[in-house]
Amino acid sequence: MNPGPPPRDDHGDHLAEVQYTLPTALEAFHDLYVKAYLNYAYTMLGEKEAALAVVRRCFSHLALNWAQVIRGESPEAYAWALLKARVETHLRLAGRSSRMVEAAAFQRTARAALESVRCQFEVMETSLGLYTAIASLPERQYDVIVLLHVLGYPSDRVARIMGVKRDTVRSHRRLARRRIAKKLGLPQSMAADDEKE
Amino acid sequence: MRPSRSIHETLEDAVIPDAFADYDLAASRRQLAHDVADTLMFDSAAARAAGIARRTPAPATSAFPTVHDQAGKDLRALSAHALHGSDAAELLAKLANSRRIDPDGALHFACLLNLAGCTEGAQFWWQFAAGAGNPTAAHCLHLLHLGRGELRDAEHWAGQAVDLAGGTTAPLTRGAGPRARGHWRRPSPALRAAVRRLTVDEDDEFGRVPHPDPCLADRIGELSDAL
């Protein structure tokens, strides 16, 4: 009697026969960036499970295309673009716009920050106002604000995550802050503050 | 009077804690290896559902093109195509010489900068050309943003491109050449050197933006081999 196909639940055993080892460079890339990607995705999607799923699939794609990815101009830039596109697609399929404003921790801190400002200027602003100001930025500036100010990564790290030069991060930060401050009627930082990092 | 809080301080307070502080990297790597093995062992979702595995795993060398990667290639192909046009040198010369900046020249200059790897400068000149009503420049910006995975910005420029082309996309793709294939190649040293010699202005939004100069237009024929 001929052996039938492997039983349905036997995938684990069957896969054990498949020798697939992650290339060392990919392992290193994974360890360097997976948490940053997860935190970014979580900030945008508002759900841990969704973030885990999106990032997992991104890494599968990177692994399956690794030879191509490392031949390109910047693996980091490639991976970042892939992550961004997949996050946005996920949001659209779920019929939602970015959930950043709903992240409870973000609301708490934004509200506290704006309370002190409100006393100074008698400006009727809410955390929604801060979010709206941030959300109307061009995508690159938006991402710089999220990575620098919501996730708190230093600018060197942000540059590597996005696959851009550190100067690019700084100029986007400067522009984004200027736009947000203008929208909220806040004073601009002194030049010294701006270049603190 | 207490000094007012700056935007710097306001934003500093917005940081949220790491939601994945206890994420297990080793387990994650194992899961990744498993996922890849799984993909390579089953030809399709239907095969997996039926429990029909391949006898041997598929080679891990297949490339699954992404929209963003293809957009980058298309933009480079479009840039090269624009510069191979016979009037590119003339337009570049016009841009450098006239006091009133010509949008077509700006488009071609942006394409040149893009091929030289100077994407911030390219973005500036494309926005200039698009602002002056050039639909191809808007299309280039669409591709630029798409190449970065910036889908919302990409869509904005796609809309602009259609509006500027009078409601049709046909003019943009006509003569754009075959769909770009192949690997990214490093910009030629000659091209990079030529671009590096250009006068640079510091722009608020785009940083260091190169300006065209008459000599560049003269050398376009020589440089086009590098494209």
Chai-1 contact restraints between the chains, C-beta under 6 A:
chainA,res_idxA,chainB,res_idxB,connection_type,confidence,min_distance_angstrom,max_distance_angstrom,comment,restraint_id
A,P5,B,G51,contact,1.0,0.0,6.0,A-B,restraint_1
A,P5,B,I52,contact,1.0,0.0,6.0,A-B,restraint_2
A,P6,B,G51,contact,1.0,0.0,6.0,A-B,restraint_3
A,P6,B,A53,contact,1.0,0.0,6.0,A-B,restraint_4
A,R8,B,G51,contact,1.0,0.0,6.0,A-B,restraint_5
A,H14,B,A53,contact,1.0,0.0,6.0,A-B,restraint_6
A,L15,B,A37,contact,1.0,0.0,6.0,A-B,restraint_7
A,V18,B,A37,contact,1.0,0.0,6.0,A-B,restraint_8
A,V18,B,M41,contact,1.0,0.0,6.0,A-B,restraint_9
A,V18,B,P57,contact,1.0,0.0,6.0,A-B,restraint_10
A,Y20,B,A33,contact,1.0,0.0,6.0,A-B,restraint_11
A,Y20,B,V36,contact,1.0,0.0,6.0,A-B,restraint_12
A,Y20,B,A37,contact,1.0,0.0,6.0,A-B,restraint_13
A,L22,B,A33,contact,1.0,0.0,6.0,A-B,restraint_14
A,E27,B,R29,contact,1.0,0.0,6.0,A-B,restraint_15
A,H30,B,R29,contact,1.0,0.0,6.0,A-B,restraint_16
A,D31,B,L25,contact,1.0,0.0,6.0,A-B,restraint_17
A,K35,B,F20,contact,1.0,0.0,6.0,A-B,restraint_18
A,K35,B,Y23,contact,1.0,0.0,6.0,A-B,restraint_19
A,L38,B,F20,contact,1.0,0.0,6.0,A-B,restraint_20
A,Y42,B,A19,contact,1.0,0.0,6.0,A-B,restraint_21
A,F59,B,L32,contact,1.0,0.0,6.0,A-B,restraint_22
A,S60,B,D35,contact,1.0,0.0,6.0,A-B,restraint_23
A,A63,B,V36,contact,1.0,0.0,6.0,A-B,restraint_24
A,N65,B,A63,contact,1.0,0.0,6.0,A-B,restraint_25
A,N65,B,F64,contact,1.0,0.0,6.0,A-B,restraint_26
A,Q68,B,A63,contact,1.0,0.0,6.0,A-B,restraint_27
A,R71,B,H183,contact,1.0,0.0,6.0,A-B,restraint_28
A,G72,B,W184,contact,1.0,0.0,6.0,A-B,restraint_29
A,E73,B,W184,contact,1.0,0.0,6.0,A-B,restraint_30
A,A81,B,H68,contact,1.0,0.0,6.0,A-B,restraint_31
A,A81,B,R148,contact,1.0,0.0,6.0,A-B,restraint_32
A,A81,B,G149,contact,1.0,0.0,6.0,A-B,restraint_33
A,K84,B,G149,contact,1.0,0.0,6.0,A-B,restraint_34
A,A85,B,H68,contact,1.0,0.0,6.0,A-B,restraint_35
A,A85,B,G149,contact,1.0,0.0,6.0,A-B,restraint_36
A,A85,B,L151,contact,1.0,0.0,6.0,A-B,restraint_37
A,E88,B,L151,contact,1.0,0.0,6.0,A-B,restraint_38
A,A105,B,I16,contact,1.0,0.0,6.0,A-B,restraint_39
A,F106,B,I16,contact,1.0,0.0,6.0,A-B,restraint_40
A,T109,B,D13,contact,1.0,0.0,6.0,A-B,restraint_41
A,T109,B,A14,contact,1.0,0.0,6.0,A-B,restraint_42
A,A110,B,A14,contact,1.0,0.0,6.0,A-B,restraint_43
A,A113,B,T10,contact,1.0,0.0,6.0,A-B,restraint_44
A,A113,B,D13,contact,1.0,0.0,6.0,A-B,restraint_45
A,S116,B,R5,contact,1.0,0.0,6.0,A-B,restraint_46
A,V117,B,R5,contact,1.0,0.0,6.0,A-B,restraint_47
A,Q120,B,S4,contact,1.0,0.0,6.0,A-B,restraint_48
A,E139,B,E150,contact,1.0,0.0,6.0,A-B,restraint_49
A,E139,B,D153,contact,1.0,0.0,6.0,A-B,restraint_50
A,H149,B,L11,contact,1.0,0.0,6.0,A-B,restraint_51
A,H149,B,A14,contact,1.0,0.0,6.0,A-B,restraint_52
A,V150,B,A14,contact,1.0,0.0,6.0,A-B,restraint_53
A,V150,B,I16,contact,1.0,0.0,6.0,A-B,restraint_54
A,G152,B,V15,contact,1.0,0.0,6.0,A-B,restraint_55
A,S171,B,G207,contact,1.0,0.0,6.0,A-B,restraint_56
A,L175,B,E205,contact,1.0,0.0,6.0,A-B,restraint_57
A,R177,B,I7,contact,1.0,0.0,6.0,A-B,restraint_58
A,A181,B,I7,contact,1.0,0.0,6.0,A-B,restraint_59
A,L186,B,I7,contact,1.0,0.0,6.0,A-B,restraint_60
A,P187,B,S4,contact,1.0,0.0,6.0,A-B,restraint_61
A,P187,B,S6,contact,1.0,0.0,6.0,A-B,restraint_62
A,S189,B,S6,contact,1.0,0.0,6.0,A-B,restraint_63
A,S189,B,I7,contact,1.0,0.0,6.0,A-B,restraint_64
A,S189,B,H8,contact,1.0,0.0,6.0,A-B,restraint_65
A,D193,B,H8,contact,1.0,0.0,6.0,A-B,restraint_66
